[in-house]
């Protein structure tokens, strides 16, 4: 990643600023880390330039894990409240599942075990997949979320449609 020509070590000159942040702490540490990160970002000149709208954070978790509000008894044991803060809503968050709630979190594909080393590896894989007989032409990774009242429950709808077909 560090070989891209567009990278700079001068964040003031950057079009996008990566925020290195580890989200997998225990509850007390998560809340403190999110609060510390929020404060630190707001005093940085790069953040103040356009209130962090050019900043992004990448997390190997779902956006729901960053939307716990204080006093949330349903999700008290998981996540942080980073995305419900003004700082969190201004940055972009690349996550495994987005919520469509704030418009600042974006889904990226789940990690896979396919790690091609070359273009030839990709072409071999494509040829293999094209040559197989498949009943279904898509893959879905998700679980029902009936206990999440605020969710639009996209997973539930997809699962129901798959079962009905």
C-alpha positions in Angstrom: 0.0 0.0 0.0 2.8 2.4 0.7 4.0 2.2 -2.9 1.1 4.3 -4.4 2.3 7.4 -6.1 -0.6 9.4 -4.6 0.5 9.0 -1.0 1.9 11.8 1.0 3.3 12.1 4.6 1.9 15.6 4.7 -1.7 15.2 5.8 -2.3 18.9 5.1 -1.7 18.2 1.4 -3.9 15.1 1.3 -7.3 14.8 -0.4 -8.2 12.0 2.1 -6.8 11.3 5.5 -6.8 7.7 7.0 -7.5 7.5 10.7 -5.7 4.5 12.2 -8.1 3.3 15.0 -8.5 -0.1 16.6 -12.1 -0.8 17.6 -11.9 -4.1 19.3 -11.5 -3.1 23.0 -13.6 -3.9 26.0 -16.6 -1.6 26.6 -14.9 0.9 29.0 -11.8 1.2 26.8 -13.9 1.5 23.6 -15.8 4.4 25.0 -12.7 6.2 26.3 -10.8 5.5 23.1 -13.7 6.9 21.0 -13.9 10.0 23.1 -10.2 10.5 23.1 -10.1 10.0 19.3 -13.0 12.5 18.8 -11.3 15.2 20.9 -7.8 14.6 19.3 -9.3 14.9 15.8 -11.1 18.1 16.5 -7.9 19.9 17.5 -6.0 18.8 14.4 -5.6 21.5 11.7 -6.3 18.9 9.0 -9.7 18.1 10.7 -10.6 21.7 11.1 -10.0 22.4 7.4 -13.4 20.9 6.4 -14.6 19.4 9.7 -13.2 15.9 8.9 -15.3 15.3 5.8 -12.0 14.2 4.1 -11.1 11.7 6.8 -11.9 8.0 6.8 -11.6 5.1 9.1 -11.5 1.4 8.1 -12.9 -1.2 10.6 -13.3 -4.9 10.3 -16.7 -4.6 12.1 -20.2 -3.6 11.2 -21.4 0.0 11.5 -23.8 -1.0 14.2 -20.8 -1.6 16.4 -20.1 2.2 16.3 -23.6 3.4 17.0 -24.3 2.6 20.6 -25.8 5.6 22.3 -25.4 6.2 26.0 -28.0 4.3 28.0 -28.5 1.8 25.2 -29.5 -1.3 27.2 -30.0 -3.5 24.1 -26.5 -3.2 22.9 -24.8 -2.3 26.1 -22.1 -5.0 25.8 -20.9 -4.2 22.3 -19.6 -1.4 20.2 -19.0 2.3 20.9 -20.8 5.5 20.2 -18.3 6.9 17.8 -20.8 7.2 14.9 -23.4 9.0 16.9 -21.1 11.9 17.7 -20.7 14.9 15.4 -17.1 13.8 14.8 -18.1 10.3 13.8 -20.8 11.5 11.5 -18.5 13.8 9.6 -15.9 11.1 8.7 -16.4 8.2 6.3 -16.4 4.8 7.9 -15.6 1.7 5.7 -17.1 -1.3 7.4 -18.3 -4.8 6.8 -22.0 -3.9 6.9 -23.4 -0.3 6.7 -26.6 0.8 8.3 -27.9 3.3 5.8 -28.8 5.4 8.9 -26.3 8.3 8.7 -24.9 8.1 5.2 -21.3 8.2 6.4 -20.7 4.4 6.7 -20.0 2.4 3.6 -19.9 -1.4 3.1 -16.8 -3.1 1.8 -16.7 -6.8 1.0 -16.0 -9.3 3.8 -12.5 -10.5 3.8 -12.1 -13.8 1.9 -9.5 -16.5 1.7 -8.8 -15.6 -1.9 -5.5 -13.8 -2.0 -4.2 -13.8 -5.6 -0.5 -13.2 -6.0 -0.7 -12.2 -9.7 -3.0 -11.4 -12.5 -2.6 -15.0 -13.7 -4.1 -16.2 -10.4 -7.1 -14.1 -10.9 -7.6 -15.3 -14.5 -7.2 -18.9 -13.4 -9.9 -18.4 -10.7 -12.2 -16.7 -13.2 -11.8 -19.5 -15.7 -12.5 -22.1 -12.9 -15.7 -20.3 -11.8 -17.0 -19.8 -15.3 -16.6 -23.5 -16.0 -18.6 -24.7 -13.0 -22.3 -25.5 -13.1 -24.0 -23.3 -10.5 -27.6 -23.2 -9.4 -27.2 -19.7 -7.9 -25.2 -16.8 -9.2 -24.8 -14.8 -6.0 -23.5 -15.2 -2.5 -24.9 -13.6 0.6 -23.3 -13.3 4.0 -25.6 -12.2 6.8 -27.7 -13.2 9.7 -31.3 -12.3 10.6 -31.5 -9.4 13.0 -35.1 -9.6 14.4 -34.0 -8.1 17.7 -32.7 -4.8 16.2 -35.8 -2.6 16.1 -34.1 0.4 14.4 -32.7 -1.8 11.6 -34.4 -1.9 8.3 -33.6 -5.6 8.4 -32.3 -6.0 4.9 -30.7 -9.3 5.9 -34.1 -10.6 7.0 -35.7 -9.7 3.7 -33.0 -11.3 1.6 -33.1 -14.5 3.6 -36.9 -14.7 3.3 -36.7 -14.2 -0.4 -34.0 -16.9 -0.8 -36.1 -19.3 1.2 -39.2 -18.6 -0.8 -37.5 -19.2 -4.2 
